[in-house]
């Protein structure tokens, strides 16, 4: 009989068995094999190696070692164990360096509940290619009441929830960014440090595989802020961004069964938002349990600059100057 295993265990035991079985639809088994090089043998061997690495690493004191968590990083790095270990380290370091952004991720916190009620991010489901489809409507972030780290913490809760879904780990995501109705204050409250922390989280720290990223109706006053934000992205992410000048064109990019009513489709955003909010609440204890992980922050802080990414302002600026956006 397999021993009891908590989904957010922090015991550093490489031989622990958590009863993992690949139970996703055949689509994801095919994607895993063709795009990630994952099969049952590779998965088992890689998990064993990664768990052993965690045990041998003197700078990681406590860490989740269940399969679902470690597979986030192995799938992100196509089962290169050294690269997956490096990605895990980066994730653990960012959480410790910026605790106000990435720790105590409590969806029941009053401020988080306010942001969730405004629903700046919606999960539309999974498309025919197996990708999670997300819609971000930036005007739904409060332009003055909430600080950048609070908006960031909300998105951290969203990301942690999404990454507990193996469908997201394997299929990646497609993102739609709608800037309609955004105010100057929505952007001016973000300084360069805030923007870098957020892009580091989205582009480097959270092990999420990105597909297409569509952006529409960014006003001219928002271009400088977004140029700075995207300057912290890696080149591959920048190449995935397509800027569109109209909402009509934006709506045409949705797969028909993914398109919300607000963009001419049939999806009921209110029902989708309620379903995702329920999922967040169901996973609340798992998300909060991440705070049990511990690292030697003094050691990692000393090498953080080597793990960082420098901006490329010229390349980033070009993205948002492809079109004249009104």
N, C-alpha and C positions, 0 to 999 in steps of 0.2 A: 504494500500500500504506500502511495506517495505521501510524504509528510505534508502537514498543513503549511501553506505558503501565503503570506500576505501580499496583495498586489502592490503594496508600497513598502515592501520589506527593505530595510537598510542593512541587513546582515551581510557581511563580506564573506560569503561561503560559496566558492566556485562550483561545488558539487551539488548545490541545492537544485531540487527538481520542482518546478512550479506547475507541472501538468500541462505545459503548453502544447496545443495542437493547432495546425493551420486549418481553419474552418471557414475561410472566405469563399465566395463564389469562384467558379473556374476562371472568370475574367482576371481576377487578381492573381491567381496562381500563374497564369500565362504572363501577365505583366512582370511579376516577380522574377520569373525565369528569364524572359527575353530582355528586360531592361536592367535588372539588378543582379542577374546571375544567381538567384536564390533558388535552392531546392532544399529538401529535407536534410540532406547530409551537410551541405554547406552551412545551413542555418544552425544545426546542432554543433558543428565544429567551431563555428565563429562565436557562438554564445559561450562555449566552454573557454575558448581563448580569451575572450573579453572579460569574463568573470575572473579568470586567473590573473589577468593584468591588473584588475581592480584590487585584488588581494595583495599583489606584489607592489603596488604603488604606495609608498609611504606617505604621500601627500593627500591621498583620498582616505578619509577616516570612516565615513559612512556613505553608502550609495545604494540606490535601488539596484538589484541584480535580477529582477524578474525579466522574463523574455520580452514581454511587450514593451517595456521601457528600453532595454538595450537594443532591441530591433529598430527603434527610432533611428539610432545613430548608424547601425550597420546598413540599413536600407538607404539611408541618406548618402552613405559613402560606398554604395554598391559592394558591400561586404569586404572592403579592405579593412581588416581589423585595426592596423595602426592608425588609419585615417579616422575610423570610427571612435577610437580611444581619444584621439586628439579633439574630435568634435564634442565628445562627452566632457572632456576637461574644460573646454571653452564654455560650454553650457553651465557647468558648475561654478566656474569663476565669475561669469557675468552675474549669476544670481547672488553671489556673495559681495561683489563690488558695488552692486546697485540694489540693495535690499528693498528700498522704498518702491522700486519698480517691479521687482520679480520675486519677492517673498511675501508671505502672509497673503496669498491669493485667495481671499475669502469672498465668494460671490454674494454672501449675506451681509457684507459690510455696507452701511447705508449709502456711502458714495458710489460703490460698485453697483448697488441696486438702482440708483438713479441713472447711471450710465446705461445699464442694461435696459431700463425702461425706455430710454431714448432710442435704443437699437441702432447704433451707428454701423454695426456689422451684422449681416444676415448670412446664414448658411442655406444655400438654395438646394442642396442635395449633391448627388454624384451623377456626372454625365455619362454618356455612352462609352467614353474612353476611360472611365473609372476615376476621374478627377473630382475632388471636392470643389464645388463652385461657390465662391464667396463674393458677396457684394458689400462694399464699404461706401456709405453715404456720409461724407465728412461733415456736412452741415448739421448732422445730428449730434456731433460732439458739442458740448456747451462751450461757447466762445470765451466766457469769463469765469464761470463758477468753478470749473475743475481745472486743476493744474496738469501740465504735461505728464508728470509721473503718474497721475491718477488715470488719465486716458491710456497711458502705457500699461498700467497694471490691469486695466480692463482687457486690453488686447492680449496680455500674458495669460489671463484666465481662459480667454477664447482659444489661444494657441495650445495650451496644455490640454484642453478638452478635445480639440481636434486631433492632437497627436496620440491620444489614447485610442483613437479609431485606427485600426490597422489599414483600413481602406485609404485613409489619408497618407499614412506612411508609404504605402506602395504606389498608389495612383497619383500622388501629388495633388496640386491644386491649380485652378484657374481663377483669377481675381479680376473683379470689375470695380473700378474706382470712380465714383460719381461725385463731382465737385460742385454740383448745382447748389446755389443758395449759400455758399460758404462766405463768411465775413472776413474782414481784415483781421479782426481779433482772433479768429480761429487759427490763424497762421502766426500772427505776431507774438502770441504768447510762447511760441517755441523758439528757444535760442539754439545756437549751433551745437552745444553740448547735448541738449535734449534730442535734437535731430540725429546726432551720431549714435546715441544710446539706442534709439528706436530702430534705426537702420541696421545697427549691429545685431539687434535682436532678430529682426526679420530676415536679414540677408546672410548672417553668419552664425548666429547662436542657436536659434530654433531649427531643428533638422527637418525642414520642410522643403520638398521638391516643387519648384514652381514651373508651371506651364505658361500659357499666355497671360499677360497682364494688360488690361485695357483701361485707359484713363480718358475721361471726357469732361469738358467744360471747366477746365482749370482757368480761372480768370487771370488776367495779366498781372494783377498785383500779387498773385500767388507764385509766379514763376521764380523769383529769386529764392524764396524759401524752399521750393521743390527742387531747384537746381542744387542747393546745398544738401538737401536730404538725399537725393539720388547720387550725389558725389561720393557718398559713403558706401554705395552698393558695389558689388563685384561686377565686372564687365558682363558676365553671362546674364545676370539679372537685368542689367540695363538693356541688353539686346532684346529681352522679352517684352519690354514696355512699348505699347502702341498708343499714341495720343490721337484722340478723335475730337472733332470740333462740334459735333452735334449729338444730341441724345438719340435722334433717330438712327444715326450710324452706330452709336453705342449699342442700342437695342438689337441691332442686326447681328451682333457678335454672339448673342446668347444662343445656345442650342434650344430649339423650339420648346421642348418640355421643361427647360430650366428657366425660361423667361418669365419674370414677375408681371403681374397685371399693370404695374406702374410703367412698364416699358413696352406695353402692347401684347403681353403674353397672358398666360392663364394661371400662373402660380400665385397662391394667396400668401403674401409675405407675413401677414399677421399669424396665420396658422404655422408657418415655418418658424417664425421667431418664438412662438410659444413652445414648439417642439424642441428647439435648440436650448432654450432656457431650462427646460425640464432636464435635458441631458447634462447641462452644466451643474444643476443642483444634484443630480444623481452621482456625479463624479467629484463633488465638492470635497469629500474627505480624502480622496486620492490626491487631489490637487494640493490641499493643505498639507498632506503627508510629505510632500517634497521638502518641506522645511526641516525634516529630520536628517537630511543629508548634510555631511560636514566635510570640509577640506582644510588643508593648511593654507589659509589665505595669505599669510605673510610670505610664504614661498611663491605662491602663484602671482601675487601682486608684483613681485620683483621681476617676473618674466612676462608680465601682461603686454608690455609694448611690443614684444616680439610676436605676440598673437594678434595684434591689432591690424587694422586696415587703414591705409592712407586714402584721402579723398582724391578723386580725379574730376575736378570741377569742369574742365573743358568737355570731357566726354559726357558728363551728366547734363550740362547745360544744353548740349545738342539735342537731347531727347525732347525737351520741352520747347524747342524752337523749330521743330519740323513743320509745325502748323501755326498759323495765326489764330490764337485761341481767344475768343471774346469773353 
